[in-house]
């Protein structure tokens, strides 16, 4: 996940743009864990919360651990 967290920024990170990717990553039976590579200066608190909630929900539903790795920066909502 790389970029500014925003609902409208082109190429930015949002629940809408990351949703399908996260759903695929958590698909049951394909993986033992999900690793998130994060490089974001942060951004929208609303989108940050939506993304975080989706990751938590999918992890619980699929009983799958999540590991987060910071590539360069994870400020504000990226953290």
Secondary structure, DSSP 8 states (H G I E B T S, - for coil): -BS-B-SSSTT-B-HHHHHHHHHHHT-TTT-SEEEEEEEE--B-HHHHHHHHHHHHHHHHHTT-EEEEEEEEEE-GGG-
